[in-house]
Amino acid sequence: MAGKGKMGGSAMETKEGDTVRSILNGVEYKIKKIVEKMAVLESQDGKSKIITEVDALKIFYRDKEDLQA
């Protein structure tokens, strides 16, 4: 179970402040907050915010570092 402020997973280790990119629309988001099973994402331009389950991050988002490799 993920603790406050970070999430764990074999494919993706993510914490507050990390940048991820949506595989659906290509938009980059900064992880603003993680509490229990929920994460708040904010677009890089600050125009949109998304609330999603932490488990959805592993499915629909990729770490910025993974995209550059």
N, C-alpha and C positions, 0 to 999 in steps of 0.2 A: 504494500500500500504506500502510495506517495505521501511524503511528509509535506508540511507547510513550506512553500517557497521553492520547491523543486519537484520534478517528477522523474520516475525511473522507468526504464524499459530496456530490453535488450537492443532494440534498434535505435533508440533515441533517449538521451539523457538531457533533460531540459530544465532550466531554472529561470526565475524571474530575471528580466533584462536581456535574455537571449533573443535573437532574431530568427524567425522561421518564415518560410514561404509556402503559400497555399499551392497545392498541386492542381486545384480546380481553376483558379483565376490568375495565378502567378504573382499575386500581391504579397509583399513582405510585411510582416507584422512583428512588433516587439511584444514580448510577453511581459505585461505590466504587473500581474498578480496571479499567484496560484494559491488557492485555499482548498484543502481537502481534494475533492475530485473535479473542481472547476478552475478554469483559467480565463483570464481577461486578456485579450489581444488588442493592440492598437496599431492601426496602419502607420507606416513611416511618415505619411503626410499629416497624420493626426485627424483626418476627416472621418474615419470610421473605427468603431470598436466592435469586437465580437466576444461573446461569452460562449465557451465550449467546454465540453468535458475533457479532462486530461487525456483519457484514452483516445479521443478523437485526434489529438495532436499527432499521435503515432501513425494514424491512418491517412489524414488529409493534409499534413504539413511536413516539411522537411527542414532540417537544420540548415542554416545558411552555409556552414562549412561543407556540408554534404553536397550542396549544389555547385560549389566552386571546384570540387574535386573532379 
